[in-house]
Amino acid sequence: MGSPQGWSVLRTRDPEEGRAAMEGAYRRLRLAQPAAGFEMSLAYTALGPLTAQRVRLIGWDSHGANDNSGLLRIGCLTHGRFLVRSDRAEIIGGPAFLFPTDSYEARWENLGLSTLTVQSAVVEDYARAMTGRTGFRLEFTGHHPLTETHLKYWQATAGLVVDHVLSGDAAAAGPLLLEQSLRSLTIAVLQTFPSTFLEAGDDPQPSGTAQPAALRRAVAYIETHLAQPIGLPEIAAAARLSPRGLHAAFRRHLDTTPMRYLRTTRLDAAHTDLLSAATRGDTVREIAARWGFAHPGRFTAAYRAQYGETPTDTLCR
């Protein structure tokens, strides 16, 4: 195997090697023996709790069984046909679909498939923190995006994480970038696919008189934890509000959202680092990654919108 741009890649025409590689990449997978004359390309990368895989099978129209207990796997069919059956659902592969979270069987023809996998507990813990309900249980009630708009949202988020975090040098920048990417991906899953999270009602909100003090606590927490992998649940806890209550408070009093405020403040920190980068030898890409911005183009656009110049302009002053 080689490792171009952070990916391990195997290409083979050997049936035994191909079967062993597939069963190693997808835990608990059991496959029928491929026939002679098949070709396989399997690419794999992982960072923290995230795993991405891409497989292309030619001349191996077959079937297999797997068990995704404890895992949340989202697939994207790029070639051929893919059909999944479990005790509770039958799922036709498409541009974005959730695998069953328990045992299932699958059949495929001329398969091209990309998957992103994360531990189910990571997503459920975040959903529980977002709802503010300690007893919340996450269950997905559908396996395809709610609408075409949701599909595009998921594709954009997943593409950003795979192309700019799981691949290349950005992953080595530190835990903040990984944590921010994991949060973005988790939110996208929760917002894209039908689940008990979307069915959960709004929590009662605190009275308006309490919110300015809560906002001060939230802002202070953001400013003192700016370089740490914080998100809406942590900020809400510091403010002593539910996540929905905090969101409403920021909207009402600051005309923004907590996460936009966090991003703006991190842009301020990046601006400060760019002004002093000449003495440390930092690059624009390094500073962007340090403050949780994985995509250089998006960082440049956001920076220009806030400061009226590009990060490079600031760096070269």
Disulfide bonds with the S-S distance in Angstrom:
none
